Amino acid sequence: MMTQRYFLRLVPLLALVGGLLTGCDKNDDPPYTVSDEDRYPTLLSNSLGTATKYAVGETVPLELQFSGQSAPIQEIRIFQRIEPAPDSTVVQTLPAAQAAYSRRKFVDTLVVRVVIPAAPNKARVRFSAVVVSQNGLTKSRAVSIRVAEATPTVRVVSATNVTAPANAPVVTGDVVRFSLLFNENGINAYPELPAAPPAANSVLFNNLDSLVTYVRVGTGAERRFARQRLPAATGTQSGAAFPLDVNVTLPTGTAGQDVVFRFEAKSRYLGTPNFRASSVTAAPITLSATTPLAAVRARTLTYTGTTGGDLAALDLTTFATVAAAAPAATKDLVISSTASNAVQFRTLSPGTGMVRSTAAIYTAATFNSLRYTYNNAASTAQVTTLDNIVVGDVIILKLRGTDQYAVVQVTGINRTSATDVVVSLNIKAV
């Protein structure tokens, strides 16, 4: 009976709570209302590429990557602004139907080709792409480029005969080093803020691509001599000022003929033709006659005993053997050791050096070719001692620090005892 009384007392309270809960459910409105289901289209930020410079007139392909959201894309508008002008102008309006869906990128793609307008060097041109949906909403992306000079420049700074001393006659086979300077005052990129601006006389150039060297001998036709990448090998190509030494071997010609070299610098260009070039012609080089060598002189060096004796040294200015007691300054080529069954050559005259060479050099040797081969050998190859002399060895000697050279070919080695050796030589010199 007690339990029943308590329950009867709770009935009114439960009814009140139930009514309140029912009232809350009826009045629970959402805190917002959806007024428009339209969404902005998508235009990827990497659509316009990363290049920062182009030349006037270049046609630049820009791949746009975009997608409609709540409504299809209606059109794409391309705007252009040349700073410091405040306003942009529409240069292209393209229907979205020209786009194609990329299954690899999962977006619509459209390649737009824009032409770099006429503007001063280093001026900034801003291109904007605006994707317009049929619901009127748009998405835009922009890219800025600097206007670069399309045509490179090149000039000859100096020309040096690296084969012969200054003012020596220039002959066929000599190597002339042309020091060239490309894109004088050139810069590769415009230093954007907050960096300081470039010098007033600086020029922003398109990247250098290659150098083509041409040659003409006498009244003959010009021909291509060589082509090389700029810079060489796999270096990063640039439009900045760039010095380069070009070594050219003078081609075969007759004494008195002029040899003329022309150097053409090229840059790539997005247009027709697909390059821009300029060239410089070097001053003519007049060939002189080569200096022939005298007839081959056959000589022998004989090493006896433990010190060599009086027939182990040779004076290559007189081609006579030198006694052991003679001054070292007269000993240009000496058998200095025969130990361990090996022959060693040494030079004792101050300023004389030796370079190991080849049979081909010996066969075609002239004074000029010996000079070139010796002076262009690595410094580590220009030595005063040569070990392990064998038959067939060819050795070029520069004599006593002067502009005089000889070439020696070993034609025989005859060992007559444990210490005694006779070495036979053929010698060419002026």
C-alpha positions as semicolon CSV with decimal commas, in nm:
position;residue;x (nm);y (nm);z (nm)
1;M;0,000;0,000;0,000
2;M;0,292;0,235;0,081
3;T;0,448;0,180;-0,262
4;Q;0,124;0,256;-0,438
5;R;0,087;0,589;-0,252
6;Y;0,440;0,701;-0,360
7;F;0,370;0,615;-0,719
8;L;0,048;0,814;-0,724
9;R;0,233;1,117;-0,591
10;L;0,498;1,097;-0,876
11;V;0,244;1,079;-1,157
12;P;0,191;1,460;-1,186
13;L;0,571;1,520;-1,183
14;L;0,636;1,268;-1,459
15;A;0,365;1,422;-1,670
16;L;0,521;1,766;-1,632
17;V;0,871;1,641;-1,734
18;G;0,726;1,457;-2,032
19;G;0,549;1,772;-2,148
20;L;0,866;1,976;-2,126
21;L;1,062;1,721;-2,324
22;T;0,794;1,712;-2,589
23;G;0,795;2,092;-2,617
24;C;1,177;2,105;-2,665
25;D;1,164;1,855;-2,948
26;K;0,906;2,056;-3,139
27;N;1,103;2,386;-3,116
28;D;1,464;2,255;-3,202
29;D;1,541;2,454;-3,522
30;P;1,889;2,431;-3,697
31;P;2,130;2,722;-3,617
32;Y;2,189;2,795;-3,993
33;T;2,018;2,791;-4,330
34;V;2,165;2,684;-4,669
35;S;2,115;2,981;-4,899
36;D;2,331;2,861;-5,199
37;E;2,474;2,528;-5,311
38;D;2,726;2,689;-5,553
39;R;3,097;2,615;-5,507
40;Y;3,413;2,773;-5,645
41;P;3,603;2,587;-5,919
42;T;3,949;2,447;-5,859
43;L;4,262;2,577;-6,038
44;L;4,585;2,415;-5,928
45;S;4,861;2,651;-5,817
46;N;5,133;2,478;-6,022
47;S;4,945;2,526;-6,347
48;L;5,157;2,809;-6,489
49;G;5,507;2,662;-6,462
50;T;5,818;2,790;-6,285
51;A;6,018;2,974;-6,556
52;T;6,104;3,331;-6,461
53;K;6,224;3,484;-6,788
54;Y;6,137;3,484;-7,157
55;A;6,225;3,704;-7,454
56;V;5,991;3,931;-7,648
57;G;5,802;3,735;-7,913
58;E;5,850;3,392;-7,756
59;T;5,540;3,173;-7,754
60;V;5,518;3,015;-7,410
61;P;5,297;2,709;-7,345
62;L;5,119;2,717;-7,008
63;E;4,929;2,407;-6,898
64;L;4,624;2,492;-6,687
65;Q;4,490;2,220;-6,456
66;F;4,141;2,282;-6,324
67;S;3,813;2,122;-6,226
68;G;3,453;2,234;-6,183
69;Q;3,283;2,171;-5,848
70;S;2,910;2,237;-5,822
71;A;2,884;2,364;-6,181
72;P;3,067;2,296;-6,510
73;I;3,345;2,530;-6,628
74;Q;3,222;2,782;-6,884
75;E;3,543;2,951;-7,007
76;I;3,901;3,044;-6,928
77;R;4,025;3,400;-6,954
78;I;4,390;3,499;-6,985
79;F;4,490;3,845;-6,863
80;Q;4,819;4,027;-6,919
81;R;4,971;4,323;-6,735
82;I;5,305;4,492;-6,811
83;E;5,430;4,664;-6,499
84;P;5,416;4,944;-6,393
85;A;5,080;4,969;-6,577
86;P;4,801;4,932;-6,316
87;D;4,546;4,754;-6,535
88;S;4,534;4,413;-6,698
89;T;4,396;4,339;-7,042
90;V;4,227;4,024;-7,165
91;V;4,445;3,860;-7,430
92;Q;4,256;3,532;-7,472
93;T;3,914;3,389;-7,391
94;L;3,890;3,013;-7,438
95;P;3,581;2,793;-7,413
96;A;3,606;2,514;-7,158
97;A;3,517;2,266;-7,432
98;Q;3,879;2,290;-7,552
99;A;4,004;2,126;-7,233
100;A;4,067;1,753;-7,201
101;Y;4,042;1,534;-6,893
102;S;4,372;1,386;-6,776
103;R;4,338;1,037;-6,634
104;R;4,685;1,069;-6,489
105;K;4,631;1,404;-6,315
106;F;4,258;1,358;-6,245
107;V;4,177;1,712;-6,365
108;D;4,086;1,891;-6,683
109;T;4,392;2,027;-6,865
110;L;4,428;2,296;-7,127
111;V;4,751;2,418;-7,286
112;V;4,738;2,794;-7,340
113;R;5,003;2,960;-7,557
114;V;5,084;3,317;-7,463
115;V;5,314;3,548;-7,659
116;I;5,558;3,763;-7,462
117;P;5,468;4,123;-7,547
118;A;5,706;4,400;-7,646
119;A;5,849;4,547;-7,326
120;P;6,183;4,684;-7,201
121;N;6,452;4,444;-7,085
122;K;6,395;4,330;-6,725
123;A;6,032;4,455;-6,725
124;R;5,789;4,231;-6,536
125;V;5,493;4,087;-6,724
126;R;5,215;3,928;-6,521
127;F;4,989;3,665;-6,677
128;S;4,669;3,562;-6,495
129;A;4,445;3,268;-6,574
130;V;4,082;3,295;-6,458
131;V;3,859;2,987;-6,463
132;V;3,489;3,083;-6,481
133;S;3,214;2,841;-6,375
134;Q;2,864;2,848;-6,520
135;N;2,744;2,957;-6,177
136;G;2,948;3,276;-6,213
137;L;3,213;3,187;-5,952
138;T;3,579;3,212;-6,054
139;K;3,924;3,099;-5,945
140;S;4,244;3,267;-6,064
141;R;4,617;3,202;-6,060
142;A;4,898;3,431;-6,176
143;V;5,261;3,404;-6,284
144;S;5,515;3,680;-6,332
145;I;5,804;3,667;-6,575
146;R;6,084;3,907;-6,659
147;V;6,154;4,013;-7,017
148;A;6,496;3,885;-7,129
149;E;6,717;3,961;-7,428
150;A;6,686;3,684;-7,685
151;T;7,013;3,734;-7,874
152;P;7,341;3,658;-7,694
153;T;7,657;3,860;-7,742
154;V;8,018;3,749;-7,783
155;R;8,347;3,932;-7,829
156;V;8,714;3,834;-7,854
157;V;8,911;3,964;-7,557
158;S;9,250;3,833;-7,667
159;A;9,426;3,575;-7,883
160;T;9,744;3,402;-7,765
161;N;9,967;3,145;-7,932
162;V;10,012;2,894;-7,652
163;T;10,254;2,688;-7,859
164;A;10,521;2,948;-7,920
165;P;10,670;3,243;-7,732
166;A;10,526;3,588;-7,791
167;N;10,603;3,731;-8,136
168;A;10,720;3,392;-8,266
169;P;10,603;3,296;-8,618
170;V;10,264;3,122;-8,625
171;V;10,251;2,798;-8,822
172;T;10,015;2,514;-8,908
173;G;9,962;2,298;-8,599
174;D;10,014;2,580;-8,351
175;V;9,744;2,616;-8,087
176;V;9,593;2,961;-8,046
177;R;9,387;3,039;-7,738
178;F;9,100;3,281;-7,796
179;S;8,965;3,437;-7,478
180;L;8,596;3,508;-7,539
181;L;8,340;3,697;-7,333
182;F;7,971;3,612;-7,372
183;N;7,679;3,833;-7,267
184;E;7,883;4,124;-7,139
185;N;7,706;4,287;-6,839
186;G;7,462;3,996;-6,848
187;I;7,265;3,864;-6,551
188;N;7,085;3,531;-6,533
189;A;6,794;3,626;-6,309
190;Y;6,638;3,945;-6,182
191;P;6,693;3,984;-5,806
192;E;6,341;4,031;-5,674
193;L;6,263;4,219;-5,354
194;P;6,388;4,238;-5,088
195;A;6,717;4,196;-5,276
196;A;6,879;4,508;-5,418
197;P;6,805;4,578;-5,786
198;P;7,071;4,495;-6,046
199;A;7,311;4,752;-6,193
200;A;7,153;5,000;-6,432
201;N;7,364;4,874;-6,725
202;S;7,288;4,507;-6,659
203;V;7,108;4,303;-6,923
204;L;6,887;4,002;-6,851
205;F;6,968;3,737;-7,115
206;N;6,808;3,412;-7,216
207;N;7,028;3,113;-7,134
208;L;7,330;3,048;-7,356
209;D;7,303;2,720;-7,544
210;S;7,613;2,657;-7,758
211;L;7,916;2,796;-7,937
212;V;7,991;2,714;-8,300
213;T;8,341;2,789;-8,430
214;Y;8,401;2,844;-8,803
215;V;8,730;2,873;-8,991
216;R;8,838;2,996;-9,332
217;V;9,187;2,940;-9,480
218;G;9,302;3,179;-9,749
219;T;9,034;3,231;-10,013
220;G;8,865;2,898;-9,938
221;A;8,509;2,862;-9,816
222;E;8,427;2,899;-9,450
223;R;8,357;2,568;-9,276
224;R;8,239;2,463;-8,935
225;F;8,539;2,386;-8,717
226;A;8,380;2,282;-8,386
227;R;8,064;2,298;-8,178
228;Q;8,044;2,289;-7,801
229;R;7,782;2,321;-7,531
230;L;7,783;2,628;-7,307
231;P;7,894;2,569;-7,044
232;A;8,083;2,249;-7,116
233;A;7,972;1,907;-6,996
234;T;7,665;1,917;-6,769
235;G;7,702;2,258;-6,609
236;T;7,386;2,462;-6,551
237;Q;7,314;2,683;-6,849
238;S;7,282;3,052;-6,779
239;G;7,243;3,393;-6,939
240;A;7,496;3,563;-6,714
241;A;7,824;3,710;-6,840
242;F;8,052;3,417;-6,912
243;P;8,424;3,408;-7,004
244;L;8,561;3,112;-7,198
245;D;8,902;3,016;-7,336
246;V;8,878;2,833;-7,668
247;N;9,191;2,652;-7,790
248;V;9,204;2,596;-8,166
249;T;9,471;2,414;-8,363
250;L;9,561;2,605;-8,678
251;P;9,462;2,399;-8,983
252;T;9,688;2,310;-9,272
253;G;9,767;2,604;-9,494
254;T;10,041;2,763;-9,701
255;A;10,284;3,018;-9,567
256;G;10,140;3,364;-9,625
257;Q;9,777;3,254;-9,612
258;D;9,539;3,406;-9,358
259;V;9,343;3,187;-9,120
260;V;9,022;3,350;-8,996
261;F;8,810;3,217;-8,711
262;R;8,450;3,321;-8,643
263;F;8,270;3,244;-8,317
264;E;7,890;3,217;-8,311
265;A;7,700;3,214;-7,981
266;K;7,349;3,066;-7,974
267;S;7,052;3,078;-7,738
268;R;6,732;2,874;-7,757
269;Y;6,414;3,059;-7,857
270;L;6,049;2,951;-7,834
271;G;5,961;3,056;-8,187
272;T;6,072;3,029;-8,549
273;P;6,361;2,984;-8,591
274;N;6,413;2,813;-8,257
275;F;6,739;2,992;-8,176
276;R;6,891;3,338;-8,176
277;A;7,259;3,393;-8,257
278;S;7,531;3,652;-8,294
279;S;7,894;3,612;-8,394
280;V;8,232;3,781;-8,386
281;T;8,517;3,740;-8,634
282;A;8,870;3,733;-8,496
283;A;9,158;3,916;-8,656
284;P;9,327;3,715;-8,935
285;I;9,625;3,498;-8,842
286;T;9,893;3,489;-9,111
287;L;10,068;3,153;-9,139
288;S;10,445;3,126;-9,151
289;A;10,648;2,833;-9,276
290;T;10,720;2,557;-9,026
291;T;11,080;2,516;-8,914
292;P;11,204;2,177;-9,035
293;L;11,442;1,962;-8,837
294;A;11,782;1,855;-8,960
295;A;11,849;1,501;-9,080
296;V;11,841;1,227;-8,818
297;R;12,162;1,201;-8,618
298;A;12,256;0,855;-8,489
299;R;12,445;0,857;-8,160
300;T;12,533;0,611;-7,883
301;L;12,576;0,650;-7,511
302;T;12,797;0,399;-7,330
303;Y;12,785;0,341;-6,956
304;T;13,079;0,155;-6,801
305;G;13,182;0,064;-6,451
306;T;13,000;0,206;-6,152
307;T;13,012;0,577;-6,246
308;G;12,944;0,570;-6,619
309;G;13,275;0,676;-6,770
310;D;13,341;0,940;-7,036
311;L;13,084;0,829;-7,295
312;A;12,767;0,829;-7,082
313;A;12,661;1,194;-7,138
314;L;12,553;1,385;-7,450
315;D;12,558;1,755;-7,535
316;L;12,249;1,808;-7,753
317;T;12,370;2,144;-7,884
318;T;12,681;1,987;-8,038
319;F;12,559;1,623;-8,049
320;A;12,890;1,513;-7,899
321;T;12,954;1,295;-7,596
322;V;13,080;1,474;-7,285
323;A;13,353;1,350;-7,052
324;A;13,266;1,272;-6,693
325;A;13,478;1,565;-6,575
326;A;13,304;1,817;-6,804
327;P;13,068;2,077;-6,651
328;A;12,717;1,954;-6,571
329;A;12,578;2,244;-6,776
330;T;12,688;2,062;-7,093
331;K;12,524;1,728;-7,005
332;D;12,176;1,737;-7,158
333;L;12,116;1,359;-7,166
334;V;12,296;1,120;-6,934
335;I;12,277;0,748;-6,855
336;S;12,270;0,790;-6,478
337;S;12,211;0,431;-6,366
338;T;12,200;0,074;-6,495
339;A;12,119;-0,091;-6,163
340;S;11,864;-0,372;-6,134
341;N;11,892;-0,440;-6,508
342;A;11,718;-0,107;-6,584
343;V;11,846;0,199;-6,769
344;Q;11,785;0,543;-6,624
345;F;11,814;0,875;-6,815
346;R;11,877;1,208;-6,645
347;T;11,939;1,567;-6,748
348;L;12,206;1,763;-6,563
349;S;12,213;2,087;-6,762
350;P;12,007;2,353;-6,578
351;G;11,667;2,422;-6,735
352;T;11,658;2,105;-6,944
353;G;11,352;1,883;-6,909
354;M;11,221;1,562;-7,064
355;V;10,874;1,442;-7,168
356;R;10,797;1,087;-7,279
357;S;10,613;1,092;-7,612
358;T;10,508;0,861;-7,896
359;A;10,642;0,718;-8,220
360;A;10,386;0,921;-8,416
361;I;10,524;1,245;-8,272
362;Y;10,877;1,139;-8,361
363;T;10,786;1,047;-8,718
364;A;10,610;1,378;-8,796
365;A;10,830;1,596;-8,579
366;T;10,895;1,960;-8,666
367;F;11,040;2,225;-8,443
368;N;10,692;2,364;-8,389
369;S;10,530;2,031;-8,304
370;L;10,804;1,951;-8,051
371;R;10,755;2,290;-7,890
372;Y;10,380;2,239;-7,868
373;T;10,394;1,882;-7,737
374;Y;10,645;1,963;-7,467
375;N;10,489;2,287;-7,344
376;N;10,137;2,139;-7,335
377;A;10,236;1,830;-7,141
378;A;10,129;1,821;-6,777
379;S;10,382;1,973;-6,541
380;T;10,414;1,633;-6,372
381;A;10,524;1,486;-6,707
382;Q;10,804;1,742;-6,752
383;V;11,081;1,571;-6,556
384;T;11,458;1,554;-6,523
385;T;11,475;1,177;-6,460
386;L;11,320;0,890;-6,657
387;D;11,336;0,531;-6,534
388;N;11,303;0,201;-6,718
389;I;11,418;0,317;-7,060
390;V;11,332;0,059;-7,328
391;V;11,375;0,023;-7,703
392;G;11,115;0,235;-7,886
393;D;11,095;0,507;-7,619
394;V;11,055;0,859;-7,760
395;I;11,171;1,150;-7,545
396;I;11,129;1,523;-7,617
397;L;11,381;1,752;-7,450
398;K;11,356;2,126;-7,396
399;L;11,715;2,243;-7,381
400;R;11,857;2,462;-7,106
401;G;11,550;2,675;-7,049
402;T;11,557;2,816;-7,403
403;D;11,317;2,783;-7,697
404;Q;11,519;2,492;-7,837
405;Y;11,400;2,132;-7,858
406;A;11,520;1,787;-7,960
407;V;11,349;1,451;-7,987
408;V;11,529;1,124;-7,914
409;Q;11,421;0,773;-8,014
410;V;11,583;0,475;-7,842
411;T;11,670;0,225;-8,114
412;G;11,877;-0,027;-7,919
413;I;11,995;-0,128;-7,572
414;N;12,291;-0,366;-7,551
415;R;12,394;-0,482;-7,206
416;T;12,753;-0,610;-7,214
417;S;12,793;-0,683;-6,841
418;A;12,609;-0,645;-6,513
419;T;12,683;-0,271;-6,520
420;D;12,791;-0,186;-6,874
421;V;12,527;-0,076;-7,130
422;V;12,535;0,070;-7,482
423;V;12,223;0,270;-7,578
424;S;12,167;0,358;-7,945
425;L;11,975;0,676;-8,028
426;N;11,826;0,855;-8,326
427;I;11,807;1,230;-8,265
428;K;11,607;1,499;-8,445
429;A;11,676;1,866;-8,379
430;V;11,716;2,191;-8,569
